[in-house]
Amino acid sequence: MRFSGVCITTKNLVQLAEFYTLVFEEQPLIEGSHYSFSSVAIYDPGEDISVAERSIWLQCFCEDLDKEYDRLLQSIPTMTVISPPERRTWGAYSCWIADPDGNKIAVAQL
């Protein structure tokens, strides 16, 4: 079995797609109410599935966390910062942010 990605359900499809376009620096493939990036899809399921639960964390890695964090702050000035870059007790150097729907994203330096 191989992990291929995550699908985030939302009622804020365009806003989330714009956010992840800036985060990933990538244009999504758009098919109706489904926007696909390399490993993240964003989908508005209509009334079929509840989108109220926000228990997902996305994990991203980068070479230079401080540079990436500054880029995100400049690209998305309204971005929610849960925790700025810091060394975690388990050794990782990471920051934690949230997308406009409140889904959490951990960005760690390789």
N, C-alpha and C positions, 0 to 999 in steps of 0.2 A: 504494500500500500504506500502511496506517495501523497503527501499533502499538496494541494494545488491552489488553495486560496480561501478567502473569506467573503461571504455575502452579507452586507449590512442592509437591513430593511429600514425604510425611512418614509416619512411623509414630506420630507424636505429634500427631495431628489436633486433639484438643480443646485441648491445651496451646498449640499454635501459634495456633489460632483465638482463644483468650483473649488471647494476647500481641498479635496484630494488632488485636483489638477495642479494646484500650487504646491502641495506637500510633495507629491511624487514627481513633479515637473514632467508630466506626461498627459497627453490628451486621451480621454476615454473613447472606447468604441461604444457608440450609442445605438441601442436597439429598443425603441419604444420607451418603456419605463425602466429599462435595465441599462446601467452604465458600467462598462468593464474596463478596469485598469489591469496591469500585469498580474497581480495576485489578489486584488480587492474588487468586488463587484458591489454596486449600490443599486438597490431595487425598491420601487414603490409597489407593494403587493396589493394595493387597494384595500378592501375590507377583508381580504382572505386570511391575513396573518396579523397578529398583534405586533405592533412595533414599540410598545411601551417599555419592554424590558431592556435595560442597558447594562448588561453584565459582561460585555466583551472588552478585551484589551488587545490591541494590535501591537506587535513587537517589530520594530524596525532597527536596522543597524546602519552605521555610517562610519567613515574614516575619521572625521574631525567633528566631534559633537558641538563644540563651541561655534564653529563656522556654520554648521547646519542650523543650530538654534537661532543664531543671528539672522540667517537667511529667512527662516520661518517667521520670525518676529517682524522683519521688514516686509515680507510678502503678505502676511496675514496679521495686521496690527490688532485686530479684534480677537485673535486666538486666545483661547482659555489655557493658561499655564497652571497645571496642577502642582508641578515642582520644577524649578529651573535646574540646569545641569548641576549635578553633585555626585560625589563618590558614595555609593550605597554601602551599607554594612556588609553585604555579601561580595563587594569588590567591584561591581559594575559602575561605570561612569555613565550616567543617563539623565535624561529629563523626561517629564511626563506632561503631556498636553491632552486636550480633548477636542473632538470635532464639534461642529455646531449642534449636533444631536446629543452630545454628552458622552459618546463612545470614547474610551480612553486609549491613548497611544503612548507607548514607551519607546523612546529613541535612545539607543545605547551606542557607545563608541566601541568599535571593534578592537 
